[in-house]
């Protein structure tokens, strides 16, 4: 049975229009990009096959457009469409953090850190520098480490904050394992960063840990 023959409430596009993109499964979202499936499979079945054999979703979408194009059911056109959609999402998040725009939604910073750091195969520590009105001044990747750790120097974070004349800083790093739960070391370095930045009257607003799913905010946990 073709997707067009499904009940309208079950078709991915109709579900998206009626209930929003968040109501769709990973396979249904991917099926919208596919449009049609491989011989003997509809687009949703083909998407499920891709996720089962080349996923999960994060691993699938971390591939370059050239790599995606080699997978069954994709090809150059669909791979380019997926890569372009990911880039559009990243630019949309970045637009909220452009200089001159006040950061009114703290979760937006977390999503931005996730978009920038989640694909990285090694641990990366980055900082978002803000002015007195919480407008973005700069985003910098400050430290890069191994697959499970990065050495962080509070003095360097302070130096970069002063270089940007920042009044506040949000930091974040990724866990390449996919587990976003903050470690004891994450909590310790957060306390050291807050103390070091406080000496020069720069506020540490949050520390995000990026893994699979939503990033974890140490401020929301009450650890900052």
Secondary structure, 3 states (H helix, E strand, C coil): CCHHHCCHHHCHHHHHHHHCHHHCCHHHHHHHHHCCCCCCCCHHHHHHHHHHHHCCHHHHHCCCHHHHCCCCCCHHHHHHHHHHHHHHHHHHHHHCCCCCCECCCHHHHHHHHHHHHCCCCCCEEEEEEECCCCEEEEEEEEEECCCCCCCCCHHHHHHHHHHCCCCEEEEEEECCCCCCCCCHHHHHHHHHHHHHHHCCCCEEEEEEEECCCCCEECCCCCCC
